[in-house]
Amino acid sequence: MARAGLTTERLTRAGAELADEVGFDRVTLSALARRFDVTVASLYSHLKNSQDLRTRIALLALDELAVRAADALAGRAGRDALAALGGVYRDYAREHPGRWAAAQLRLDPATAAASAGGRHAELTRAILRGYRLSEPDQTHAVRLLGSVFHGYVSLELGGGFSHSAPDTAQTWVRVLDALDALLRNWPAP
């Protein structure tokens, strides 16, 4: 018998918590049903399938990240804004590793267009206006920052930097300094 109070939002949030605990790749309807002590069949009135759940977790993560990024960027410019955005991604990934992985989920075009993913690009472009980049260089820089932030965080979370000095916090500061210098001196085509 299904437990009263199940909603799509409650199941999505519980799925996100489960992702943070066991890994996004291990989130299934079966695992979620066990969490609520219900049958898998009782979840189908709220979720289509495991992919629907995974997509909803990804959308939740993208939205949470966008809200944090907007708050962190308010009133900041230049390197300070760059560090704030990178810091949001890095902190979120550490606090919510499963949700971080979910935010990387490839979404179909319509779902992606309706997601907070576009806000991330807008927030990054807002930072880049301070560096006076115009198109197409602005798009190149958005892609560069996304690649560096996501790559660094993924390698750090995976333990890729844990076997050598200096400390990753020092490297992170140097990465931000290098990105700031690059953006201030963007190469001409």
VOBA-1610 file (N, C-alpha, C; in pm, whole numbers, padded with zeros to 5 digits, always signed):
BEGIN
Met+00084-00116+00000Met+00000+00000+00000Met+00090+00124+00000Ala+00055+00222-00083Ala+00135+00343-00095Ala+00117+00432+00028Arg+00225+00488+00072Arg+00223+00577+00186Arg+00167+00712+00141Ala+00076+00768+00218Ala+00017+00897+00184Ala+00124+01006+00184Gly+00103+01105+00102Gly+00194+01218+00100Gly+00300+01214-00007Leu+00303+01109-00089Leu+00400+01107-00198Leu+00357+01205-00306Thr+00453+01286-00347Thr+00431+01379-00458Thr+00552+01372-00549Thr+00536+01423-00668Thr+00649+01424-00761Thr+00765+01505-00702Glu+00735+01619-00642Glu+00841+01702-00584Glu+00910+01631-00468Arg+00833+01569-00382Arg+00892+01498-00268Arg+00979+01382-00315Leu+00934+01311-00416Leu+01012+01200-00470Leu+01139+01250-00538Thr+01128+01362-00608Thr+01247+01419-00674Thr+01350+01461-00570Arg+01307+01528-00466Arg+01401+01570-00360Arg+01462+01449-00290Ala+01382+01348-00265Ala+01436+01226-00203Ala+01533+01158-00299Gly+01504+01161-00427Gly+01596+01105-00526Gly+01727+01182-00529Ala+01720+01314-00514Ala+01842+01396-00510Ala+01924+01364-00386Glu+01858+01347-00273Glu+01929+01309-00150Glu+01994+01171-00166Leu+01920+01080-00228Leu+01974+00947-00253Leu+02096+00955-00344Ala+02090+01039-00446Ala+02203+01057-00537Ala+02326+01105-00461Asp+02306+01198-00369Asp+02419+01248-00290Asp+02477+01140-00199Glu+02393+01049-00154Glu+02438+00943-00063Glu+02506+00827-00135Val+02448+00783-00247Val+02497+00659-00310Val+02553+00681-00450Gly+02536+00798-00506Gly+02582+00827-00641Gly+02464+00834-00737Phe+02471+00929-00828Phe+02362+00951-00923Phe+02337+00828-01010Asp+02441+00757-01044Asp+02426+00640-01131Asp+02354+00524-01062Arg+02337+00531-00932Arg+02269+00424-00858Arg+02127+00461-00817Val+02078+00574-00866Val+01941+00615-00835Val+01845+00545-00930Thr+01754+00468-00873Thr+01652+00397-00951Thr+01518+00411-00880Leu+01413+00377-00950Leu+01282+00377-00886Leu+01278+00273-00774Ser+01344+00162-00793Ser+01347+00058-00688Ser+01412+00110-00561Ala+01524+00178-00576Ala+01593+00234-00460Ala+01507+00340-00392Leu+01440+00421-00472Leu+01353+00525-00416Leu+01233+00462-00344Ala+01176+00360-00402Ala+01062+00292-00339Ala+01103+00233-00204Arg+01222+00176-00198Arg+01271+00122-00069Arg+01282+00232+00035Arg+01324+00350-00007Arg+01339+00462+00087Arg+01205+00498+00151Phe+01097+00485+00075Phe+00964+00521+00126Phe+00885+00399+00173Asp+00948+00282+00162Asp+00882+00157+00201Asp+00749+00139+00127Val+00757+00158-00004Val+00640+00138-00090Val+00684+00051-00208Thr+00587+00006-00285Thr+00619-00071-00404Thr+00656+00025-00517Val+00734-00024-00611Val+00771+00056-00727Val+00646+00102-00801Ala+00549+00015-00810Ala+00426+00048-00882Ala+00358+00173-00825Ser+00372+00196-00695Ser+00308+00313-00634Ser+00375+00444-00676Leu+00494+00436-00733Leu+00564+00558-00778Leu+00519+00601-00917Tyr+00462+00510-00992Tyr+00427+00540-01132Tyr+00316+00643-01147Ser+00244+00672-01043Ser+00145+00780-01054Ser+00212+00917-01043His+00341+00918-01006His+00415+01043-00990His+00532+01055-01088Leu+00588+00942-01128Leu+00705+00939-01216Leu+00682+00838-01327Lys+00728+00870-01448Lys+00710+00780-01562Lys+00800+00657-01551Asn+00927+00683-01514Asn+01026+00576-01510Asn+01153+00632-01445Ser+01258+00553-01441Ser+01384+00599-01378Ser+01443+00717-01452Gln+01431+00719-01585Gln+01485+00831-01662Gln+01411+00961-01627Asp+01281+00953-01607Asp+01204+01070-01565Asp+01256+01121-01430Leu+01279+01030-01337Leu+01334+01068-01206Leu+01471+01133-01223Arg+01558+01073-01302Arg+01693+01126-01323Arg+01687+01266-01386Thr+01598+01283-01481Thr+01583+01415-01544Thr+01534+01518-01443Arg+01440+01480-01360Arg+01388+01573-01259Arg+01497+01611-01158Ile+01581+01516-01122Ile+01692+01546-01031Ile+01789+01642-01099Ala+01816+01620-01226Ala+01905+01710-01301Ala+01848+01851-01305Leu+01719+01864-01330Leu+01656+01996-01335Leu+01661+02065-01199Leu+01639+01988-01094Leu+01649+02042-00958Leu+01790+02093-00932Ala+01890+02014-00968Ala+02029+02053-00945Ala+02064+02179-01025Leu+02024+02185-01151Leu+02052+02304-01232Leu+01987+02428-01173Asp+01866+02411-01122Asp+01797+02525-01061Asp+01866+02568-00932Glu+01901+02473-00847Glu+01970+02507-00723Glu+02101+02578-00751Leu+02175+02529-00848Leu+02302+02592-00885Leu+02281+02734-00938Ala+02180+02753-01020Ala+02154+02886-01076Ala+02116+02987-00967Val+02037+02943-00872Val+01999+03032-00761Val+02123+03070-00679Arg+02205+02971-00648Arg+02328+02999-00572Arg+02421+03092-00650Ala+02435+03066-00779Ala+02524+03148-00861Ala+02475+03291-00868Ala+02346+03311-00890Ala+02291+03447-00897Ala+02314+03521-00766Asp+02291+03453-00655Asp+02314+03516-00524Asp+02462+03551-00505Ala+02550+03462-00545Ala+02694+03483-00526Ala+02747+03595-00615Leu+02688+03612-00732Leu+02738+03711-00828Leu+02685+03852-00804Ala+02580+03864-00727Ala+02518+03996-00706Ala+02622+04097-00657Gly+02638+04205-00734Gly+02727+04313-00696Gly+02874+04287-00721Arg+02908+04179-00788Arg+03050+04147-00811Arg+03084+04163-00959Ala+03211+04185-00985Ala+03259+04198-01122Ala+03402+04147-01131Gly+03448+04125-01253Gly+03586+04086-01277Gly+03625+03957-01209Arg+03747+03954-01155Arg+03798+03833-01093Arg+03714+03790-00974Asp+03660+03887-00902Asp+03577+03857-00787Asp+03452+03777-00831Ala+03391+03818-00940Ala+03275+03746-00993Ala+03315+03609-01046Leu+03426+03604-01113Leu+03478+03478-01166Leu+03501+03378-01052Ala+03564+03423-00946Ala+03589+03337-00830Ala+03458+03295-00763Ala+03362+03387-00759Ala+03233+03354-00697Ala+03161+03244-00774Leu+03159+03255-00906Leu+03092+03153-00987Leu+03164+03019-00976Gly+03294+03019-00990Gly+03369+02895-00976Gly+03351+02835-00837Gly+03349+02920-00736Gly+03331+02873-00600Gly+03195+02809-00577Val+03093+02865-00641Val+02959+02806-00629Val+02960+02664-00684Tyr+03017+02647-00803Tyr+03022+02513-00863Tyr+03102+02417-00775Arg+03216+02462-00731Arg+03304+02375-00652Arg+03240+02337-00518Asp+03182+02434-00450Asp+03117+02407-00322Asp+02996+02316-00338Tyr+02915+02344-00440Tyr+02796+02262-00463Tyr+02835+02117-00490Ala+02937+02098-00571Ala+02982+01962-00603Ala+03030+01889-00478Arg+03095+01959-00389Arg+03142+01896-00265Arg+03025+01862-00172Glu+02930+01954-00163Glu+02814+01934-00075Glu+02716+01832-00131His+02702+01831-00263His+02600+01748-00329His+02660+01674-00449Pro+02747+01578-00426Pro+02813+01511-00538Pro+02717+01441-00634Gly+02610+01386-00583Gly+02513+01319-00670Gly+02436+01418-00755Arg+02398+01528-00695Arg+02328+01633-00771Arg+02421+01696-00873Trp+02548+01713-00835Trp+02646+01767-00929Trp+02653+01677-01053Ala+02660+01546-01030Ala+02662+01452-01143Ala+02533+01463-01223Ala+02422+01480-01155Ala+02293+01494-01224Ala+02290+01618-01313Ala+02352+01725-01267Ala+02353+01849-01345Ala+02427+01833-01477Gln+02507+01728-01489Gln+02581+01702-01614Gln+02501+01614-01710Leu+02384+01568-01668Leu+02302+01480-01751Leu+02263+01549-01881Arg+02280+01480-01990Arg+02241+01536-02120Arg+02089+01532-02129Leu+02030+01649-02151Leu+01885+01662-02159Leu+01844+01675-02305Asp+01721+01632-02335Asp+01672+01652-02471Asp+01657+01803-02495Pro+01659+01847-02619Pro+01660+01992-02648Pro+01546+02071-02584Ala+01426+02018-02585Ala+01313+02092-02528Ala+01327+02105-02376Thr+01367+01998-02311Thr+01386+02002-02165Thr+01500+02095-02130Ala+01609+02087-02206Ala+01724+02174-02180Ala+01686+02321-02196Ala+01608+02351-02298Ala+01568+02491-02322Ala+01481+02545-02209Ala+01402+02458-02147Ala+01315+02501-02038Ala+01383+02495-01902Ser+01506+02446-01897Ser+01576+02428-01770Ser+01648+02556-01728Ala+01710+02550-01611Ala+01792+02662-01563Ala+01929+02665-01628Gly+01956+02572-01717Gly+02085+02571-01787Gly+02113+02701-01859Gly+02010+02758-01919Gly+02026+02887-01986Gly+02066+02998-01891Arg+02017+02991-01769Arg+02055+03092-01669Arg+02203+03086-01637His+02258+02964-01639His+02403+02950-01613His+02482+03023-01721Ala+02442+03004-01845Ala+02511+03074-01954Ala+02494+03225-01942Glu+02374+03270-01906Glu+02351+03414-01889Glu+02436+03471-01776Leu+02446+03399-01667Leu+02527+03445-01554Leu+02675+03452-01593Thr+02720+03353-01668Thr+02859+03354-01714Thr+02882+03470-01810Arg+02787+03494-01899Arg+02798+03607-01992Arg+02799+03741-01917Ala+02726+03748-01808Ala+02727+03871-01727Ala+02867+03897-01672Ile+02935+03793-01630Ile+03074+03808-01583Ile+03162+03857-01697Leu+03142+03799-01814Leu+03228+03829-01928Leu+03209+03970-01982Arg+03095+04030-01957Arg+03077+04170-02000Arg+03180+04260-01935Gly+03219+04225-01813Gly+03323+04302-01743Gly+03460+04289-01808Tyr+03476+04186-01889Tyr+03603+04167-01960Tyr+03596+04220-02103Arg+03482+04277-02138Arg+03460+04340-02269Arg+03482+04244-02387Leu+03430+04126-02373Leu+03436+04030-02484Leu+03308+04040-02566Ser+03323+04040-02696Ser+03206+04040-02784Ser+03198+03904-02853Glu+03090+03883-02924Glu+03073+03756-02996Glu+03167+03749-03114Pro+03215+03635-03152Pro+03190+03502-03095Pro+03281+03468-02977Asp+03370+03562-02941Asp+03464+03534-02832Asp+03394+03509-02699Gln+03281+03576-02679Gln+03208+03555-02555Gln+03161+03410-02544Thr+03111+03355-02653Thr+03068+03214-02652Thr+03187+03122-02628His+03299+03152-02691His+03419+03071-02668His+03458+03076-02520Ala+03450+03193-02460Ala+03488+03209-02320Ala+03390+03138-02226Val+03260+03141-02259Val+03161+03068-02179Val+03197+02920-02179Arg+03230+02869-02295Arg+03266+02727-02307Arg+03396+02696-02232Leu+03491+02786-02240Leu+03618+02768-02169Leu+03594+02762-02019Leu+03521+02859-01966Leu+03497+02861-01821Leu+03421+02737-01776Gly+03319+02698-01852Gly+03245+02577-01817Gly+03335+02455-01816Ser+03421+02446-01916Ser+03512+02331-01925Ser+03610+02328-01808Val+03667+02443-01776Val+03764+02448-01668Val+03697+02420-01533Phe+03586+02488-01506Phe+03518+02467-01377Phe+03472+02322-01361His+03404+02271-01462His+03352+02134-01453His+03466+02032-01450Gly+03566+02055-01532Gly+03680+01963-01535Gly+03755+01960-01404Tyr+03785+02077-01350Tyr+03860+02084-01225Tyr+03782+02017-01113Val+03654+02052-01102Val+03572+01996-00995Val+03561+01845-01008Ser+03542+01796-01130Ser+03530+01651-01150Ser+03659+01579-01114Leu+03771+01633-01156Leu+03899+01571-01122Leu+03925+01576-00972Glu+03893+01689-00910Glu+03914+01701-00767Glu+03825+01603-00690Leu+03697+01595-00727Leu+03606+01503-00659Leu+03649+01358-00677Gly+03703+01327-00793Gly+03746+01191-00821Gly+03880+01155-00761Gly+03942+01248-00690Gly+04070+01221-00625Gly+04190+01238-00716Gly+04168+01299-00833Gly+04275+01313-00929Gly+04391+01402-00885Phe+04369+01486-00787Phe+04474+01576-00740Phe+04524+01540-00601Ser+04478+01431-00546Ser+04505+01401-00405Ser+04642+01339-00378His+04718+01312-00481His+04845+01242-00460His+04968+01330-00479Ser+04946+01461-00484Ser+05062+01547-00505Ser+05039+01684-00442Ala+05150+01752-00416Ala+05145+01888-00364Ala+05155+01981-00486Pro+05112+02103-00475Pro+05054+02171-00359Pro+04908+02133-00338Asp+04853+02184-00231Asp+04714+02162-00196Asp+04623+02212-00308Thr+04511+02144-00326Thr+04419+02182-00434Thr+04361+02323-00415Ala+04350+02370-00292Ala+04301+02506-00270Ala+04397+02609-00329Gln+04526+02581-00319Gln+04625+02672-00379Gln+04616+02668-00532Thr+04601+02549-00585Thr+04589+02537-00730Thr+04464+02607-00779Trp+04354+02596-00706Trp+04228+02660-00744Trp+04247+02812-00757Val+04316+02872-00662Val+04342+03016-00668Val+04425+03050-00791Arg+04524+02969-00821Arg+04609+02992-00939Arg+04529+02976-01068Val+04438+02879-01071Val+04352+02860-01188Val+04266+02984-01210Leu+04208+03036-01103Leu+04126+03157-01114Leu+04210+03276-01160Asp+04331+03289-01106Asp+04421+03397-01150Asp+04452+03384-01298Ala+04479+03263-01343Ala+04513+03240-01484Ala+04394+03270-01574Leu+04273+03228-01532Leu+04154+03258-01611Leu+04130+03408-01619Asp+04146+03476-01507Asp+04128+03621-01506Asp+04228+03688-01600Ala+04354+03647-01595Ala+04456+03704-01683Ala+04422+03676-01830Leu+04379+03556-01858Leu+04343+03521-01995Leu+04226+03605-02044Leu+04123+03618-01962Leu+04006+03696-02003Leu+04038+03844-02022Arg+04128+03897-01939Arg+04169+04037-01955Arg+04255+04058-02080Asn+04320+03952-02126Asn+04409+03960-02241Asn+04369+03860-02349Trp+04239+03855-02377Trp+04186+03757-02471Trp+04256+03773-02606Pro+04304+03663-02663Pro+04378+03673-02790Pro+04287+03713-02906Ala+04341+03796-02992Ala+04269+03835-03114Ala+04265+03716-03208Pro+04159+03707-03289Pro+04150+03593-03383Pro+04260+03597-03487
//
